[in-house]
């Protein structure tokens, strides 16, 4: 049962990672097409968080191979939870960027 749960959580993480890259690219495209040289402070903060999270998530993923199996479930749940929050923030930032650049 735990194996199925971890597989589902891992699949969710992978799907969210795809959306993370997609939303990040859309935000960059919106600002490149708008003619602004720099995004707003809100968007810059979210993009900075996303960049930092990208590096931290790789470290967490590498820890999955190093840590004992007892910590694997906790680590997968933690990275999926943080990934969900980052994707949510990027989605909101994309909508905000579209509104201010119309």
C-alpha positions in Angstrom: 0.0 0.0 0.0 2.8 2.4 0.8 4.5 1.7 -2.5 1.3 2.6 -4.4 1.0 5.8 -2.4 4.6 6.8 -3.0 4.2 6.0 -6.7 1.1 8.2 -7.0 2.8 11.1 -5.1 5.9 10.8 -7.3 3.7 10.9 -10.4 2.0 14.0 -9.0 5.5 15.6 -8.5 6.5 14.8 -12.0 3.3 16.3 -13.5 3.6 19.4 -11.3 7.2 19.8 -12.4 6.1 19.9 -16.0 3.5 22.6 -15.2 6.2 24.5 -13.3 8.4 24.7 -16.3 5.4 25.6 -18.5 4.2 28.4 -16.3 7.7 29.8 -15.8 8.2 29.9 -19.6 4.8 31.6 -20.1 5.6 34.3 -17.6 8.9 35.0 -19.3 7.1 35.1 -22.7 4.5 37.5 -21.4 7.1 40.0 -20.2 9.3 39.6 -23.3 6.3 40.4 -25.5 5.1 43.3 -23.4 8.2 45.3 -23.9 9.0 45.6 -20.2 12.6 45.2 -19.3 11.9 43.9 -15.8 8.9 42.1 -14.3 7.1 43.6 -11.3 8.5 43.0 -7.8 5.8 40.4 -7.1 6.7 38.5 -10.3 10.4 38.8 -9.6 10.0 37.4 -6.1 8.0 34.4 -7.4 10.5 33.8 -10.2 13.4 33.9 -7.6 11.6 31.4 -5.4 11.1 29.2 -8.4 14.8 29.3 -9.3 15.8 28.5 -5.7 13.3 25.7 -5.5 14.6 24.2 -8.7 18.1 23.7 -7.1 16.7 22.6 -3.7 14.4 20.1 -5.3 17.4 18.5 -7.1 19.2 18.2 -3.8 16.1 16.6 -2.2 15.8 14.2 -5.2 19.5 13.2 -4.7 18.8 12.6 -1.0 16.2 10.0 -2.0 19.0 7.8 -3.2 21.1 8.4 -0.1 18.7 8.3 2.8 17.3 5.1 4.3 13.9 3.9 3.1 12.2 5.0 6.3 12.7 8.7 5.3 11.7 8.3 1.6 8.0 8.7 2.2 8.5 11.8 4.3 10.8 13.4 1.7 8.6 12.6 -1.3 5.6 14.1 0.5 7.6 17.2 1.5 8.9 17.9 -2.0 5.5 17.3 -3.5 3.9 19.7 -1.1 6.5 22.4 -1.8 6.2 21.8 -5.5 2.4 22.2 -5.3 2.9 25.6 -3.6 5.4 26.7 -6.2 3.1 25.7 -9.1 0.2 27.5 -7.4 2.3 30.7 -7.0 3.5 30.5 -10.6 -0.1 30.0 -11.8 -1.2 33.1 -9.9 1.8 35.1 -11.2 1.1 34.1 -14.7 -2.5 35.4 -14.4 -1.3 38.6 -12.7 1.3 39.1 -15.5 -1.4 38.7 -18.2 -3.7 41.2 -16.4 -1.1 43.9 -16.1 0.3 43.5 -19.6 -2.9 43.7 -21.6 
